[in-house]
Each structure stands twice: as C-alpha cells, then as structure tokens.
C-alpha cells in the first residue's frame, strides 16, 4: 500500500519516514513540504543521505494519484484546511496535529486560537487512541491521532475510569516532556542555553491538551470532572513522563491495582505494566512505540499514583500513527513497530 507524508521535514514527519521505510506493507510514494519543495530530503537531514526522496509541493490531486493514505504531520491550523480536500478526493487521512481531535468547535477555538475544521470533518474524524478505539479505527476515513501528553495520560488513567474505580474528580496530572515535543523550529524557550541544566513549567492551566484528555475521560465516565494538568519541559530530547494522582472509590492495594492494569491491557502488546514496586523511566521506551506504566496505592490518602512513560515522537506521534494505519488496513498491529527501545 502506497502512502504519502505531508509535513515530511518536521520531527513527526521524519519519524514517519524512519518507520515506513522498514514497514513490510506500506511504501512511501511521496514526501511533501511547504517550505523546501524541490530539494532532496537529505539536504537538511543528513541521516537520510542514503535516501533520494525529492520533496514535493502539497498538491492533493497529485497525491491522490500516488497513494491510498496520507499522513498529515503538519502544524496546527494546516490540517483543518487539507483534511477536507483529501476527504473529498476519497483518501484515507491520519492527522498528527490537534486540528481534528476536539469535537467542539468552540473549545478548539478557545484552546488552539485557530479557526476549526468544518463541522462535518470534525464529526467524521475518529480519535485514534489505538488500544481503546480499534473498532472504530478499522472503519474510519479520517483518524485524529492523539497528542503526546494525552496518549501517556489517557493510557495511564483508562483502567481506573473504564472500570469505575476512580471517583472522577480531583485528578492531578504532573507531566514532563523532552524538547522535541516543541517541534523542529527553534525558539527562545527551547534554545540550548535556556534549556540546558534547566527545568520549566509552561502553559499553566492553558495547555491545549487539557480539553482533549477531558473529552475522552467524559466518554469513559460520564461524571468525570475537570482535571488539574501541569506540563514541564525537561532537558532531554525525547520522552514524556505523566504522573497521575487519582482518588479511588474504595480501599485497595498496589497488588490489586497492578492486577487490574495487567488484565485490562492483556493482548495490547505496546502497553507494558511494571511489576509491583517498579516504576518506569523515559529511557526504557526511547525510540519505541511502548507505553510503560507503574502503579502504587497510598492507603493514607486512598489515592492511586500512576506513572506512564512514552517516547513523544513514537507512541506520542508517528508510532501511534503507524499503529493506527496498521489497524485501518487490517494488518498486524505490531507490523513495523516491533523494534527494541534504544538503550542506553
């Protein structure tokens, strides 16, 4: 099956190239950019100097002639314009931006400060949280790939919400990300001298992933209340750690929580539950599509502490996009994604 990537020169697009080049079922038909069309991909990305892809302009009609599926690895505000065009052409679309995730146009405008996509496209888009929405992903025409923070957070919270163990209020999420999550374009925040030996909180109560997380939690548990969600930049390249504190409906134990998570995620090869007393670090999922989760129960507060880690460019972006493409086209979910994490 032939695929195209729009936004091929960003970090998400480059990671898609790496994954699709080694995929047994997908073949890259074309790479597209609005910034440097006509150049070879390796001219700005020397790790690809053995590949001779010419970057092309974004022309949906021409892309339709070459591919069955298009990945939109574009900044927010671009996919909302391109997705309707590709949909009209009958192409399947996987969008890695946040443009199609929120079902409320009003919420999108408030949190993203952009005009939303047409309502019919928003409603048609399926939320691509692979482990939980595989049934609708298989039937989708448009997939809204989840954000990096929401992926780590929702996979960590899902068993407690879907099984109704959580009270559903007073949830605290303390999340941290490496600087590649801010994208490839340099800015003052991600400048080396600003981030090296530094630790920053940002977008306090304003992060655009908050409504995305709350939207999914409400679908799992109707009585879910708003969460407290804080994001931090740490001086690493890749990785997200989301630490969640959740009040439970009853007393339990760490052993019982670990058993719950293992049962819920049985048969989901990319979610690995840590043994009791062990907690994951970002290095153990580096370069992989795994989400590793550790859990503990605090009997003093009757709260569960959940630690969830992913690689933000993999399970938080390109990896989950390929996982969704596998589900969409009916191939084994792990195809092209079974690599061992890079360590150390």
Residue pairs with C-beta under 8 A, 6 or more apart in sequence:
1 25
1 26
1 27
1 68
1 69
1 329
2 26
2 27
2 28
2 29
2 66
2 67
2 68
2 69
3 20
3 26
3 27
3 28
3 29
3 67
3 68
3 69
3 70
3 71
3 325
4 28
4 29
4 30
4 31
4 32
4 63
4 66
4 67
4 69
4 70
4 71
5 13
5 16
5 17
5 20
5 28
5 30
5 31
5 32
5 70
5 71
5 73
6 13
6 32
6 33
6 58
6 63
6 70
6 71
6 72
6 73
6 74
6 82
7 13
7 32
7 33
7 71
7 72
7 73
7 74
7 75
7 78
7 96
8 14
8 16
8 17
8 31
8 32
8 33
8 41
8 53
8 55
8 73
9 33
9 35
9 36
9 41
9 44
9 45
9 55
9 184
10 73
10 74
10 75
10 183
10 184
11 180
11 183
11 184
11 313
11 317
12 73
12 96
12 313
12 317
12 318
12 321
13 31
13 71
13 73
13 318
14 45
14 48
15 313
15 314
15 317
15 318
15 319
16 71
16 73
16 318
16 321
16 322
17 28
17 31
17 41
17 48
17 51
17 53
18 318
19 318
19 319
19 322
19 336
19 337
20 26
20 27
20 28
20 322
20 336
21 28
21 51
22 336
23 322
23 335
23 336
24 335
24 336
25 326
25 329
25 331
25 335
25 336
26 69
26 322
26 325
26 336
28 53
29 66
29 67
30 53
30 56
30 62
30 63
30 66
30 67
31 41
31 53
31 54
31 55
31 56
32 55
32 56
32 57
32 58
32 59
32 63
33 55
33 56
33 58
34 57
34 58
36 43
36 44
36 55
37 55
37 56
37 57
38 54
38 55
39 54
39 55
40 52
40 53
40 54
40 55
41 48
41 51
41 53
41 54
41 55
42 48
42 49
42 50
42 51
42 52
56 62
58 82
60 82
60 85
60 86
60 89
60 91
61 89
63 70
63 86
63 91
64 86
64 89
64 90
64 91
67 91
68 91
68 92
69 91
69 92
69 93
69 94
69 325
69 328
69 329
70 86
70 91
70 92
70 93
70 94
71 94
71 96
71 321
71 325
72 78
72 79
72 82
72 83
72 93
72 94
72 95
72 96
72 97
73 96
73 97
73 317
73 318
74 82
74 95
74 96
74 97
75 97
75 183
76 97
76 98
76 99
76 112
76 114
76 208
77 97
77 99
77 112
77 114
77 115
78 97
78 99
79 95
79 97
79 99
79 100
79 117
80 99
80 100
80 114
80 115
80 116
80 117
80 121
81 117
83 93
83 95
83 99
83 100
83 117
83 121
83 125
83 142
84 117
84 118
84 121
86 93
87 93
87 121
87 124
87 141
87 142
92 140
92 141
92 142
92 143
92 328
93 141
93 142
93 143
94 128
94 142
94 143
94 145
94 321
94 324
94 325
94 328
95 125
95 142
95 143
95 144
95 145
96 145
96 317
96 318
96 321
98 112
98 147
98 208
98 209
98 212
99 108
99 112
99 114
99 116
99 117
99 144
100 117
100 121
100 122
100 125
100 142
100 144
101 125
101 127
101 144
101 146
101 147
101 212
101 215
102 108
102 111
102 116
102 122
102 211
102 212
102 215
103 122
103 123
103 215
104 211
104 215
105 116
105 119
105 122
107 211
108 114
108 116
108 122
109 115
109 116
111 206
111 208
111 210
111 211
112 208
116 122
121 142
124 141
124 142
125 140
125 142
125 143
125 144
126 133
126 136
126 137
126 139
126 140
126 142
126 143
126 144
127 133
127 144
127 146
127 216
128 137
128 140
128 143
128 144
128 145
128 146
128 320
128 321
128 324
129 146
129 150
129 151
129 154
129 155
129 216
130 137
130 270
130 320
130 323
130 324
130 327
130 333
131 155
131 158
131 265
131 268
131 270
131 271
132 154
132 158
134 327
134 333
137 143
137 324
137 327
137 328
138 327
138 328
138 330
140 328
143 321
143 324
143 328
145 317
145 320
145 321
145 324
146 154
146 212
146 316
146 320
147 208
147 209
147 212
147 316
148 177
148 181
148 209
148 240
148 310
148 312
148 316
148 317
149 175
149 177
149 207
149 209
149 213
149 229
149 231
149 240
149 242
149 316
150 209
150 212
150 213
150 216
151 291
151 310
151 315
151 316
151 320
152 175
152 240
152 241
152 242
152 291
152 308
152 309
152 310
152 315
152 316
153 173
153 175
153 213
153 229
153 242
153 244
153 308
154 213
154 216
154 217
155 271
155 291
155 293
155 308
155 310
156 242
156 244
156 293
156 306
156 307
156 308
157 166
157 171
157 217
157 244
157 246
157 306
158 220
158 264
159 165
159 260
159 261
159 264
159 265
160 166
160 246
160 248
160 260
160 304
160 306
161 168
161 217
161 220
161 221
161 224
162 220
162 221
162 264
163 260
163 264
164 221
164 249
165 248
165 249
165 250
165 252
165 260
165 304
166 221
166 246
166 247
166 248
166 249
167 246
167 247
167 248
167 249
168 217
168 221
168 223
168 224
168 225
169 224
169 225
169 247
170 225
170 228
170 247
171 225
171 227
171 228
171 244
171 245
171 246
171 247
172 227
172 228
172 244
172 245
173 213
173 227
173 228
173 229
173 230
173 242
173 243
173 244
173 245
174 230
174 232
174 242
174 243
174 244
174 245
175 229
175 230
175 231
175 232
175 240
175 241
175 242
175 243
176 231
176 232
176 233
176 234
176 240
176 241
176 242
177 231
177 232
177 233
177 234
177 239
177 240
177 312
178 233
178 234
178 236
178 237
178 238
178 239
178 240
178 282
178 312
179 190
179 195
179 233
179 235
179 236
179 237
180 237
180 238
180 312
180 313
181 233
181 240
181 312
181 313
181 316
182 189
182 190
182 233
188 194
189 195
189 200
189 202
189 233
190 233
195 233
195 235
196 235
197 235
198 235
199 232
199 233
199 234
199 235
200 232
200 233
201 230
201 231
201 232
202 231
202 232
202 233
203 231
204 230
205 229
207 229
207 231
209 229
209 231
210 227
210 229
213 227
213 229
214 224
214 226
214 227
217 224
217 227
218 224
236 282
238 282
238 286
238 287
238 311
238 312
238 313
238 314
239 282
239 283
239 285
239 286
239 309
239 310
239 311
239 312
240 282
240 309
240 310
240 311
240 312
240 316
241 280
241 281
241 282
241 307
241 308
241 309
242 307
242 308
242 309
243 305
243 306
243 307
243 308
244 304
244 305
244 306
244 307
244 308
245 303
245 304
245 305
246 303
246 304
246 306
247 301
247 302
247 303
248 297
248 302
248 303
248 304
251 299
251 302
252 297
252 304
253 297
253 299
254 276
254 277
254 295
254 296
254 297
255 276
256 297
257 295
257 296
257 297
257 304
258 273
258 274
258 275
258 276
258 295
261 273
261 293
261 295
262 273
265 271
265 273
269 333
269 334
270 289
270 290
270 291
270 315
270 323
270 333
270 334
270 337
271 290
271 291
271 292
271 293
272 290
272 291
272 292
272 293
273 292
273 293
273 294
273 295
274 280
274 292
274 293
274 294
274 295
277 296
278 294
279 294
279 296
279 307
280 292
280 293
280 294
280 307
280 308
280 309
281 309
282 309
282 311
283 341
283 343
283 344
284 290
284 292
284 309
284 341
284 343
285 291
285 292
285 309
285 310
285 311
285 314
285 315
285 341
286 311
286 341
286 342
286 343
287 311
287 314
287 339
287 341
287 342
288 311
288 314
288 315
288 319
288 337
288 339
288 340
288 341
288 342
289 311
289 314
289 315
289 319
289 320
289 322
289 323
289 337
290 310
290 311
290 315
290 341
291 308
291 309
291 310
291 315
292 308
292 309
292 310
293 306
293 307
293 308
293 309
294 306
294 307
295 304
295 305
295 306
295 307
296 304
296 305
297 303
297 304
297 305
298 304
298 305
310 316
311 319
311 341
313 319
314 320
319 337
322 336
322 337
323 333
323 337
326 332
326 333
326 334
326 335
326 336
326 337
327 333
